[in-house]
Amino acid sequence: MLDRSLPELLLSDGQIRALHQAYQGSSTAVERQVNFQRMFEAVIGKWVDGGITLPDVESWSGFCSRVHQGLTHIISTSERGHQVAIFCSAGPISVAVQRALNLSQQDTLRVAWMVRNCSYSEFLYSGERFSLSTFNSYPHLDEDSLLTYR
């Protein structure tokens, strides 16, 4: 998304241009990482709002629809009382949280930025009910140094 949309955005969007200049002008690794994240979040936010459409890149609404279809399939084919484990990235996790809490698109994106690598979230489901039980938990990781977001 970033590679494909950035050239056009640098020409047409002053906010993205300023964020990109800050990123390129970063003097330390930490500053570079912070500036990249700001630029990345702004670009992805535009994609979520439908402001960026690319021919070979799935739309945010298409992505959410696909995740919801997958969750519906899992819920409808799981036997009562069984546990199901799904291994995925922050995007599908945030869409599952959206489903459980009825979040807006932008709030769903904010959730995605908070998901830590190797964390787990738990959802409860019964019939039409789909609820969040645990979010972004990581008691299995002993050291804070092991916690990352991307």
Contacts in CASP RR format, 6 or more apart in sequence:
PFRMAT RR
TARGET T0000
AUTHOR 0000-0000-0000
METHOD contacts of the structure
MODEL  1
MLDRSLPELLLSDGQIRALHQAYQGSSTAVERQVNFQRMFEAVIGKWVDG
GITLPDVESWSGFCSRVHQGLTHIISTSERGHQVAIFCSAGPISVAVQRA
LNLSQQDTLRVAWMVRNCSYSEFLYSGERFSLSTFNSYPHLDEDSLLTYR
1 43 0 8 1.000
1 44 0 8 1.000
1 47 0 8 1.000
1 52 0 8 1.000
1 54 0 8 1.000
1 57 0 8 1.000
2 40 0 8 1.000
2 43 0 8 1.000
4 54 0 8 1.000
4 56 0 8 1.000
4 57 0 8 1.000
5 43 0 8 1.000
5 46 0 8 1.000
5 47 0 8 1.000
5 52 0 8 1.000
5 54 0 8 1.000
6 16 0 8 1.000
6 20 0 8 1.000
6 43 0 8 1.000
9 16 0 8 1.000
9 17 0 8 1.000
9 43 0 8 1.000
9 46 0 8 1.000
9 52 0 8 1.000
10 16 0 8 1.000
10 17 0 8 1.000
10 20 0 8 1.000
13 46 0 8 1.000
15 42 0 8 1.000
16 39 0 8 1.000
16 42 0 8 1.000
16 43 0 8 1.000
16 46 0 8 1.000
19 35 0 8 1.000
19 38 0 8 1.000
19 39 0 8 1.000
19 42 0 8 1.000
20 39 0 8 1.000
22 35 0 8 1.000
22 38 0 8 1.000
22 39 0 8 1.000
23 32 0 8 1.000
23 35 0 8 1.000
23 36 0 8 1.000
23 38 0 8 1.000
23 39 0 8 1.000
25 35 0 8 1.000
26 32 0 8 1.000
26 34 0 8 1.000
26 35 0 8 1.000
41 113 0 8 1.000
43 52 0 8 1.000
44 109 0 8 1.000
45 106 0 8 1.000
45 109 0 8 1.000
46 52 0 8 1.000
47 59 0 8 1.000
47 60 0 8 1.000
48 60 0 8 1.000
48 105 0 8 1.000
48 106 0 8 1.000
48 108 0 8 1.000
48 109 0 8 1.000
49 60 0 8 1.000
49 105 0 8 1.000
49 106 0 8 1.000
50 59 0 8 1.000
50 60 0 8 1.000
50 61 0 8 1.000
53 59 0 8 1.000
58 66 0 8 1.000
60 105 0 8 1.000
63 91 0 8 1.000
63 95 0 8 1.000
64 95 0 8 1.000
64 98 0 8 1.000
64 105 0 8 1.000
64 108 0 8 1.000
67 91 0 8 1.000
67 92 0 8 1.000
67 95 0 8 1.000
67 96 0 8 1.000
68 95 0 8 1.000
68 99 0 8 1.000
71 96 0 8 1.000
71 99 0 8 1.000
71 130 0 8 1.000
74 84 0 8 1.000
74 86 0 8 1.000
75 125 0 8 1.000
75 127 0 8 1.000
75 130 0 8 1.000
78 84 0 8 1.000
78 125 0 8 1.000
86 92 0 8 1.000
89 115 0 8 1.000
90 112 0 8 1.000
90 113 0 8 1.000
90 115 0 8 1.000
90 149 0 8 1.000
91 112 0 8 1.000
91 115 0 8 1.000
93 111 0 8 1.000
93 112 0 8 1.000
93 115 0 8 1.000
93 121 0 8 1.000
94 108 0 8 1.000
94 109 0 8 1.000
94 111 0 8 1.000
94 112 0 8 1.000
94 115 0 8 1.000
95 108 0 8 1.000
96 121 0 8 1.000
96 123 0 8 1.000
96 132 0 8 1.000
97 103 0 8 1.000
97 108 0 8 1.000
97 111 0 8 1.000
97 121 0 8 1.000
97 132 0 8 1.000
97 135 0 8 1.000
98 107 0 8 1.000
98 108 0 8 1.000
98 111 0 8 1.000
99 130 0 8 1.000
100 123 0 8 1.000
100 130 0 8 1.000
100 131 0 8 1.000
100 132 0 8 1.000
101 132 0 8 1.000
103 111 0 8 1.000
113 149 0 8 1.000
114 136 0 8 1.000
114 149 0 8 1.000
115 121 0 8 1.000
115 136 0 8 1.000
115 149 0 8 1.000
116 136 0 8 1.000
116 138 0 8 1.000
116 147 0 8 1.000
116 148 0 8 1.000
116 149 0 8 1.000
117 147 0 8 1.000
117 148 0 8 1.000
117 149 0 8 1.000
117 150 0 8 1.000
118 138 0 8 1.000
118 140 0 8 1.000
118 141 0 8 1.000
118 146 0 8 1.000
119 136 0 8 1.000
119 137 0 8 1.000
119 138 0 8 1.000
120 134 0 8 1.000
120 137 0 8 1.000
120 138 0 8 1.000
121 132 0 8 1.000
121 134 0 8 1.000
121 135 0 8 1.000
121 136 0 8 1.000
121 137 0 8 1.000
122 132 0 8 1.000
122 133 0 8 1.000
122 134 0 8 1.000
122 137 0 8 1.000
123 130 0 8 1.000
123 131 0 8 1.000
123 132 0 8 1.000
123 133 0 8 1.000
124 130 0 8 1.000
124 131 0 8 1.000
124 133 0 8 1.000
125 131 0 8 1.000
138 147 0 8 1.000
141 147 0 8 1.000
END
